[in-house]
């Protein structure tokens, strides 16, 4: 299996921005250079396991959350992320999302048959 470094980098960037940290702040906390952090977030470099763990710890997240796009059993991470996104929605938004999910699941079931 080949790791999707772009997806990993995107998740790192999303969590960094949610924490309202600059790339420089995260790089400094992790102990790497700012250009290296930039390359990690853009998926331009292969990041080491140790650095990924340091980044996860600095961002108060889990390693799984950063690499879930690459996991066969990543459902739990996606369930949690969906739940967090739904918390940002209004009552009306939730109803719209529900209708969309219901229609999507129905469409997926039809494609399987």
DSSP file (Angstrom, degrees, kcal/mol; ACC not computed):
  #  RESIDUE AA STRUCTURE BP1 BP2  ACC     N-H-->O    O-->H-N    N-H-->O    O-->H-N    TCO  KAPPA ALPHA  PHI   PSI    X-CA   Y-CA   Z-CA
    1    1 A X              0   0    0      0, 0.0     2,-0.5     0, 0.0    69,-0.0   0.000 360.0 360.0 360.0 137.4    0.0    0.0    0.0
    2    2 A X        -     0   0    0      2,-0.0     2,-0.2     1,-0.0     0, 0.0  -0.864 360.0-122.6-101.1 131.5    1.2    3.5   -0.9
    3    3 A X        -     0   0    0     -2,-0.5     2,-1.2     1,-0.1     3,-0.1  -0.479  14.2-130.3 -73.7 141.5    0.5    6.2    1.6
    4    4 A X     >  +     0   0    0      1,-0.2     4,-2.0    -2,-0.2     3,-0.2  -0.741  28.6 178.6 -91.2  89.5   -1.4    9.3    0.4
    5    5 A X  H  > S+     0   0    0     -2,-1.2     4,-2.6     1,-0.2    38,-0.2   0.783  77.2  59.0 -66.8 -27.7    0.9   12.0    1.7
    6    6 A X  H  > S+     0   0    0     37,-0.3     4,-2.3     2,-0.2    -1,-0.2   0.924 107.6  45.8 -65.7 -43.0   -1.3   14.7    0.2
    7    7 A X  H  > S+     0   0    0      2,-0.2     4,-2.1    -3,-0.2    -2,-0.2   0.899 113.4  49.9 -65.6 -40.4   -4.3   13.5    2.2
    8    8 A X  H  X S+     0   0    0     -4,-2.0     4,-2.2     1,-0.2    -2,-0.2   0.939 111.9  48.2 -62.4 -46.3   -2.1   13.3    5.3
    9    9 A X  H  X S+     0   0    0     -4,-2.6     4,-2.6     1,-0.2    -2,-0.2   0.887 109.5  52.5 -61.8 -40.4   -0.8   16.8    4.7
   10   10 A X  H  X S+     0   0    0     -4,-2.3     4,-2.6     2,-0.2    -1,-0.2   0.903 109.5  49.1 -62.9 -41.7   -4.3   18.2    4.2
   11   11 A X  H  X S+     0   0    0     -4,-2.1     4,-2.2    55,-0.2    -2,-0.2   0.893 110.7  50.7 -65.4 -39.7   -5.5   16.7    7.5
   12   12 A X  H  X S+     0   0    0     -4,-2.2     4,-2.6     2,-0.2    -2,-0.2   0.950 111.8  47.4 -61.4 -48.2   -2.4   18.2    9.3
   13   13 A X  H  X S+     0   0    0     -4,-2.6     4,-2.8     1,-0.2     5,-0.2   0.911 110.4  52.1 -60.6 -44.1   -3.2   21.6    7.8
   14   14 A X  H  X S+     0   0    0     -4,-2.6     4,-2.2     1,-0.2    -1,-0.2   0.922 113.2  43.9 -58.8 -45.2   -6.9   21.4    8.8
   15   15 A X  H  X S+     0   0    0     -4,-2.2     4,-1.6     2,-0.2    -1,-0.2   0.872 112.7  52.2 -70.1 -36.4   -6.1   20.5   12.4
   16   16 A X  H  <>S+     0   0    0     -4,-2.6     5,-2.3    -5,-0.2     4,-0.3   0.932 112.0  45.9 -63.5 -45.0   -3.4   23.2   12.6
   17   17 A X  H ><5S+     0   0    0     -4,-2.8     3,-1.2     1,-0.2    -2,-0.2   0.877 108.6  55.5 -67.5 -37.0   -5.7   25.9   11.3
   18   18 A X  H 3<5S+     0   0    0     -4,-2.2    -1,-0.2     1,-0.3    -2,-0.2   0.857 108.6  48.6 -61.6 -33.7   -8.5   24.7   13.6
   19   19 A X  T 3<5S-     0   0    0     -4,-1.6    -1,-0.3    -5,-0.1    -2,-0.2   0.516 114.8-124.2 -81.4  -5.7   -6.0   25.2   16.5
   20   20 A X  T < 5 +     0   0    0     -3,-1.2     2,-0.3    -4,-0.3    -3,-0.2   0.867  61.1 145.2  61.9  40.5   -5.2   28.7   15.0
   21   21 A X      < -     0   0    0     -5,-2.3    -1,-0.2    -6,-0.1     2,-0.1  -0.810  46.3-129.1-104.5 147.4   -1.5   27.9   14.7
   22   22 A X     >  -     0   0    0     -2,-0.3     4,-2.0     1,-0.1     5,-0.2  -0.463  29.7-108.7 -81.9 165.2    0.8   29.1   12.0
   23   23 A X  H  > S+     0   0    0      1,-0.2     4,-3.0     2,-0.2     5,-0.2   0.894 121.8  56.3 -59.6 -38.5    3.0   26.6   10.2
   24   24 A X  H  > S+     0   0    0      1,-0.2     4,-2.5     2,-0.2    -1,-0.2   0.899 105.3  50.4 -61.7 -41.3    5.9   28.1   12.0
   25   25 A X  H  > S+     0   0    0      2,-0.2     4,-2.3     1,-0.2    -1,-0.2   0.929 114.0  43.9 -63.4 -45.4    4.3   27.5   15.4
   26   26 A X  H  X S+     0   0    0     -4,-2.0     4,-2.5     2,-0.2     5,-0.2   0.933 113.6  50.5 -66.6 -45.1    3.7   23.8   14.6
   27   27 A X  H  X>S+     0   0    0     -4,-3.0     5,-2.5     1,-0.2     4,-2.0   0.918 112.2  48.0 -57.8 -44.5    7.1   23.3   13.0
   28   28 A X  H  <5S+     0   0    0     -4,-2.5    -1,-0.2    -5,-0.2    -2,-0.2   0.911 111.6  49.5 -63.7 -43.2    8.8   24.8   16.1
   29   29 A X  H  <5S+     0   0    0     -4,-2.3    -1,-0.2     1,-0.2    -2,-0.2   0.886 116.1  42.6 -63.1 -39.2    6.7   22.7   18.5
   30   30 A X  H  <5S-     0   0    0     -4,-2.5    -1,-0.2    -5,-0.2    -2,-0.2   0.743 113.0-118.9 -80.6 -24.4    7.5   19.5   16.6
   31   31 A X  T  <5S+     0   0    0     -4,-2.0     2,-0.3     1,-0.3    -3,-0.2   0.803  71.9 115.2  89.1  32.5   11.2   20.5   16.1
   32   32 A X      < -     0   0    0     -5,-2.5    -1,-0.3    -6,-0.2    -2,-0.1  -0.822  69.8 -89.4-125.5 169.2   11.4   20.6   12.4
   33   33 A X     >  -     0   0    0     -2,-0.3     4,-2.1     1,-0.1     5,-0.2  -0.394  31.2-120.3 -76.6 155.7   12.0   23.5    9.9
   34   34 A X  H  > S+     0   0    0      1,-0.2     4,-2.6     2,-0.2     5,-0.2   0.906 113.8  53.7 -62.8 -42.6    9.2   25.5    8.5
   35   35 A X  H  > S+     0   0    0      1,-0.2     4,-2.3     2,-0.2    -1,-0.2   0.896 108.6  50.5 -59.4 -36.9   10.0   24.5    4.9
   36   36 A X  H  > S+     0   0    0      2,-0.2     4,-2.2     1,-0.2    -1,-0.2   0.917 110.1  49.4 -65.8 -41.9    9.8   20.9    5.9
   37   37 A X  H  X S+     0   0    0     -4,-2.1     4,-2.6     2,-0.2    -2,-0.2   0.906 110.0  51.8 -62.5 -41.1    6.4   21.5    7.6
   38   38 A X  H  X S+     0   0    0     -4,-2.6     4,-1.7     1,-0.2    -2,-0.2   0.919 110.0  48.6 -60.5 -44.3    5.2   23.2    4.4
   39   39 A X  H  <>S+     0   0    0     -4,-2.3     5,-2.8     2,-0.2     6,-0.8   0.871 110.5  51.7 -64.4 -36.9    6.3   20.2    2.3
   40   40 A X  H ><5S+     0   0    0     -4,-2.2     3,-1.4     1,-0.2    -2,-0.2   0.948 109.9  48.4 -63.4 -48.7    4.6   17.9    4.7
   41   41 A X  H 3<5S+     0   0    0     -4,-2.6    -1,-0.2     1,-0.3    -2,-0.2   0.805 113.6  47.2 -64.9 -29.1    1.3   19.8    4.5
   42   42 A X  T 3<5S-     0   0    0     -4,-1.7    -1,-0.3    -5,-0.2    -2,-0.2   0.447 112.2-119.4 -90.7  -0.4    1.5   19.9    0.7
   43   43 A X  T < 5S+     0   0    0     -3,-1.4   -37,-0.3    -4,-0.4    -3,-0.2   0.755  76.1 128.0  71.0  24.3    2.3   16.2    0.5
   44   44 A X      < +     0   0    0     -5,-2.8     2,-0.3    -6,-0.2    -4,-0.2   0.496  64.6  42.8 -91.5  -5.4    5.6   16.9   -1.2
   45   45 A X  S    S-     0   0    0     -6,-0.8     2,-0.7    -5,-0.1    -2,-0.1  -0.975  82.7-112.9-140.0 152.6    7.7   14.8    1.2
   46   46 A X        -     0   0    0     -2,-0.3     2,-0.3    -3,-0.0    -6,-0.1  -0.780  37.8-147.5 -84.5 119.9    7.5   11.5    2.9
   47   47 A X        -     0   0    0     -2,-0.7     2,-0.0    -7,-0.1    -1,-0.0  -0.696  14.1-116.8 -93.4 140.2    7.2   12.2    6.5
   48   48 A X     >  -     0   0    0     -2,-0.3     4,-2.5     1,-0.1     5,-0.2  -0.308  19.4-117.3 -73.6 157.8    8.6    9.8    9.1
   49   49 A X  H  > S+     0   0    0      1,-0.2     4,-2.3     2,-0.2     5,-0.2   0.911 115.9  52.8 -58.2 -44.8    6.6    7.9   11.6
   50   50 A X  H  > S+     0   0    0      1,-0.2     4,-2.3     2,-0.2    -1,-0.2   0.906 110.1  47.4 -60.7 -42.5    8.3    9.7   14.5
   51   51 A X  H  > S+     0   0    0      2,-0.2     4,-2.7     1,-0.2    -1,-0.2   0.901 110.1  52.6 -67.7 -40.2    7.5   13.1   13.0
   52   52 A X  H  X S+     0   0    0     -4,-2.5     4,-2.7     2,-0.2    -2,-0.2   0.901 110.3  48.3 -61.1 -40.1    3.8   12.1   12.3
   53   53 A X  H  X S+     0   0    0     -4,-2.3     4,-2.5     2,-0.2    -2,-0.2   0.916 111.3  49.9 -66.0 -42.3    3.5   11.1   15.9
   54   54 A X  H  X S+     0   0    0     -4,-2.3     4,-2.4     2,-0.2    -2,-0.2   0.904 112.1  48.4 -61.3 -41.2    5.1   14.3   17.1
   55   55 A X  H  X S+     0   0    0     -4,-2.7     4,-2.2     2,-0.2    -2,-0.2   0.930 110.6  50.4 -65.3 -45.6    2.7   16.3   14.9
   56   56 A X  H  <>S+     0   0    0     -4,-2.7     5,-2.6     1,-0.2     4,-0.2   0.923 112.8  46.8 -58.2 -45.0   -0.4   14.3   16.2
   57   57 A X  H ><5S+     0   0    0     -4,-2.5     3,-1.2     1,-0.2    -1,-0.2   0.913 111.4  50.8 -64.0 -42.8    0.7   15.0   19.7
   58   58 A X  H 3<5S+     0   0    0     -4,-2.4    -1,-0.2     1,-0.3    -2,-0.2   0.856 113.4  45.8 -63.2 -34.8    1.3   18.7   19.1
   59   59 A X  T 3<5S-     0   0    0     -4,-2.2    -1,-0.3    -5,-0.2    -2,-0.2   0.341 110.9-120.7 -91.5   7.2   -2.1   19.0   17.5
   60   60 A X  T < 5S+     0   0    0     -3,-1.2     2,-0.2    -4,-0.2    -3,-0.2   0.909  75.9 112.4  54.3  45.4   -3.9   17.1   20.2
   61   61 A X      < -     0   0    0     -5,-2.6     2,-0.3    -6,-0.1    -1,-0.2  -0.749  68.2 -95.7-132.7-178.6   -5.1   14.5   17.8
   62   62 A X     >  -     0   0    0     -2,-0.2     4,-1.0     1,-0.1     3,-0.0  -0.684  22.6-123.0-101.9 157.5   -4.5   10.9   17.1
   63   63 A X  H >> S+     0   0    0     -2,-0.3     4,-1.6     1,-0.2     3,-0.8   0.906 114.5  57.5 -59.0 -43.1   -2.2    9.3   14.6
   64   64 A X  H 3> S+     0   0    0      1,-0.3     4,-1.1     2,-0.2    -1,-0.2   0.877 100.1  57.4 -56.7 -39.8   -5.2    7.5   13.2
   65   65 A X  H 34 S+     0   0    0      1,-0.2    -1,-0.3     2,-0.2    -2,-0.2   0.818 108.0  47.4 -63.9 -29.9   -6.9   10.8   12.5
   66   66 A X  H << S+     0   0    0     -4,-1.0    -1,-0.2    -3,-0.8   -55,-0.2   0.812 123.3  30.9 -80.4 -30.4   -4.0   11.9   10.4
   67   67 A X  H >< S+     0   0    0     -4,-1.6     3,-2.6     1,-0.1     4,-0.4   0.284  80.0 116.4-111.6  11.0   -3.7    8.7    8.3
   68   68 A X  G ><  +     0   0    0     -4,-1.1     3,-1.0     1,-0.3     6,-0.2   0.753  69.5  64.5 -57.8 -27.4   -7.3    7.5    8.2
   69   69 A X  G 3  S+     0   0    0      1,-0.2    -1,-0.3    -3,-0.2    -2,-0.1   0.729 106.1  46.4 -65.9 -18.9   -7.5    7.9    4.4
   70   70 A X  G <  S+     0   0    0     -3,-2.6     2,-0.3   -66,-0.1    -1,-0.2   0.466  94.3  96.6-100.3  -4.9   -4.9    5.2    4.2
   71   71 A X    X   -     0   0    0     -3,-1.0     3,-0.8    -4,-0.4     4,-0.0  -0.688  61.2-151.7 -92.3 138.3   -6.5    2.8    6.7
   72   72 A X  T 3  S+     0   0    0     -2,-0.3     2,-0.3     1,-0.3     3,-0.2   0.860 103.4  42.4 -68.5 -36.1   -8.7   -0.1    5.7
   73   73 A X  T 3  S+     0   0    0      1,-0.2     3,-0.4     2,-0.1    -1,-0.3  -0.414  75.4 125.7-107.8  53.8  -10.5    0.2    9.0
   74   74 A X    X>  +     0   0    0     -3,-0.8     4,-1.9    -2,-0.3     3,-0.6   0.350  35.1 106.6 -92.7   5.9  -10.8    4.0    9.2
   75   75 A X  H 3> S+     0   0    0      1,-0.2     4,-3.0     2,-0.2     5,-0.2   0.863  74.1  56.3 -55.5 -41.8  -14.5    4.1    9.7
   76   76 A X  H 3> S+     0   0    0     -3,-0.4     4,-2.0     1,-0.2    -1,-0.2   0.885 107.9  48.8 -60.5 -38.8  -14.3    5.1   13.4
   77   77 A X  H <> S+     0   0    0     -3,-0.6     4,-2.3     2,-0.2    -1,-0.2   0.930 112.9  46.8 -66.5 -45.1  -12.2    8.2   12.5
   78   78 A X  H  X S+     0   0    0     -4,-1.9     4,-2.7     2,-0.2     5,-0.2   0.888 109.3  54.8 -65.6 -38.2  -14.7    9.2    9.8
   79   79 A X  H  X S+     0   0    0     -4,-3.0     4,-2.2     1,-0.2    -1,-0.2   0.928 110.3  46.7 -57.7 -45.2  -17.6    8.7   12.1
   80   80 A X  H  X S+     0   0    0     -4,-2.0     4,-2.3    -5,-0.2    -2,-0.2   0.907 112.2  49.6 -64.7 -42.5  -16.0   11.0   14.6
   81   81 A X  H  X S+     0   0    0     -4,-2.3     4,-2.3     2,-0.2    -2,-0.2   0.897 110.6  49.7 -65.9 -39.8  -15.2   13.6   12.0
   82   82 A X  H  X S+     0   0    0     -4,-2.7     4,-2.4     2,-0.2    -1,-0.2   0.928 110.2  51.3 -62.6 -43.8  -18.8   13.5   10.7
   83   83 A X  H  X S+     0   0    0     -4,-2.2     4,-1.4    -5,-0.2    -2,-0.2   0.908 109.8  49.3 -59.7 -43.2  -20.1   13.9   14.2
   84   84 A X  H  X S+     0   0    0     -4,-2.3     4,-0.6     1,-0.2    -1,-0.2   0.897 110.9  49.7 -63.9 -40.6  -17.9   17.0   14.8
   85   85 A X  H >< S+     0   0    0     -4,-2.3     3,-1.1     1,-0.2     4,-0.3   0.890 107.3  54.8 -65.5 -38.6  -19.0   18.6   11.5
   86   86 A X  H >< S+     0   0    0     -4,-2.4     3,-1.6     1,-0.3    -1,-0.2   0.814  97.0  64.7 -66.1 -29.3  -22.6   18.0   12.4
   87   87 A X  H 3< S+     0   0    0     -4,-1.4    -1,-0.3     1,-0.3    -2,-0.2   0.758  97.8  56.7 -63.3 -22.9  -22.2   19.9   15.7
   88   88 A X  T << S+     0   0    0     -3,-1.1    -1,-0.3    -4,-0.6     2,-0.2   0.564  93.9  93.2 -82.6  -9.4  -21.4   23.0   13.6
   89   89 A X  S <  S-     0   0    0     -3,-1.6     2,-0.1    -4,-0.3    -3,-0.0  -0.523  72.6-125.3 -91.0 150.7  -24.8   22.7   11.8
   90   90 A X     >  -     0   0    0     -2,-0.2     4,-2.4     1,-0.1     5,-0.2  -0.318  37.6 -97.5 -78.5 172.0  -28.1   24.3   12.7
   91   91 A X  H  > S+     0   0    0      1,-0.2     4,-1.7     2,-0.2     5,-0.1   0.917 127.4  47.8 -57.1 -45.3  -31.3   22.3   13.2
   92   92 A X  H  > S+     0   0    0      1,-0.2     4,-1.9     2,-0.2    -1,-0.2   0.905 109.9  52.2 -64.3 -42.0  -32.3   23.1    9.6
   93   93 A X  H  > S+     0   0    0      1,-0.2     4,-2.9     2,-0.2     5,-0.2   0.902 106.0  54.9 -59.9 -41.5  -28.9   22.2    8.3
   94   94 A X  H  X S+     0   0    0     -4,-2.4     4,-2.7     1,-0.2    -1,-0.2   0.897 106.4  51.0 -60.0 -41.5  -29.0   18.8   10.1
   95   95 A X  H  X S+     0   0    0     -4,-1.7     4,-2.2     2,-0.2    -1,-0.2   0.899 111.4  47.6 -64.1 -40.0  -32.3   18.0    8.4
   96   96 A X  H  X S+     0   0    0     -4,-1.9     4,-2.2     2,-0.2    -2,-0.2   0.927 112.4  48.9 -65.6 -45.3  -30.9   18.8    4.9
   97   97 A X  H  X S+     0   0    0     -4,-2.9     4,-2.8     1,-0.2     5,-0.2   0.912 110.2  52.3 -60.6 -42.7  -27.8   16.7    5.6
   98   98 A X  H  X S+     0   0    0     -4,-2.7     4,-2.8     1,-0.2    -1,-0.2   0.927 109.0  48.8 -59.7 -46.2  -30.0   13.9    6.8
   99   99 A X  H  X S+     0   0    0     -4,-2.2     4,-2.1     1,-0.2    -1,-0.2   0.895 112.8  48.7 -61.4 -39.3  -32.0   14.0    3.6
  100  100 A X  H  X S+     0   0    0     -4,-2.2     4,-2.4     2,-0.2    -2,-0.2   0.914 112.3  47.3 -67.0 -43.2  -28.8   14.0    1.5
  101  101 A X  H  X S+     0   0    0     -4,-2.8     4,-2.9     2,-0.2     5,-0.2   0.921 111.1  51.8 -64.4 -43.9  -27.3   11.1    3.4
  102  102 A X  H  X S+     0   0    0     -4,-2.8     4,-2.0    -5,-0.2    -1,-0.2   0.922 112.5  45.6 -59.0 -45.1  -30.5    9.1    3.1
  103  103 A X  H  X S+     0   0    0     -4,-2.1     4,-2.2    -5,-0.2    -1,-0.2   0.888 113.4  50.1 -65.9 -39.5  -30.6    9.7   -0.7
  104  104 A X  H  X S+     0   0    0     -4,-2.4     4,-2.6     2,-0.2    -2,-0.2   0.923 110.2  48.7 -66.0 -45.1  -26.9    8.8   -1.0
  105  105 A X  H  X S+     0   0    0     -4,-2.9     4,-2.3     1,-0.2    -1,-0.2   0.900 111.5  50.9 -62.3 -40.7  -27.2    5.6    0.9
  106  106 A X  H  X S+     0   0    0     -4,-2.0     4,-1.9    -5,-0.2    -1,-0.2   0.919 111.1  48.2 -62.1 -43.7  -30.2    4.6   -1.2
  107  107 A X  H  X S+     0   0    0     -4,-2.2     4,-1.8     1,-0.2    -2,-0.2   0.893 110.9  50.7 -64.2 -40.9  -28.3    5.3   -4.4
  108  108 A X  H  X S+     0   0    0     -4,-2.6     4,-1.4     1,-0.2    -1,-0.2   0.899 108.4  52.3 -64.0 -40.4  -25.3    3.3   -3.1
  109  109 A X  H  X S+     0   0    0     -4,-2.3     4,-0.8     1,-0.2    -1,-0.2   0.889 107.8  51.7 -64.0 -38.7  -27.6    0.4   -2.3
  110  110 A X  H >< S+     0   0    0     -4,-1.9     3,-0.6     1,-0.2    -1,-0.2   0.881 107.3  53.1 -64.7 -38.3  -29.0    0.4   -5.8
  111  111 A X  H 3< S+     0   0    0     -4,-1.8    -1,-0.2     1,-0.2    -2,-0.2   0.800 103.6  57.2 -67.8 -28.8  -25.5    0.4   -7.4
  112  112 A X  H 3<        0   0    0     -4,-1.4    -1,-0.2     1,-0.2    -2,-0.2   0.735 360.0 360.0 -74.4 -22.0  -24.6   -2.7   -5.3
  113  113 A X    <<        0   0    0     -4,-0.8    -1,-0.2    -3,-0.6    -2,-0.2   0.447 360.0 360.0 -93.2 360.0  -27.5   -4.7   -6.8
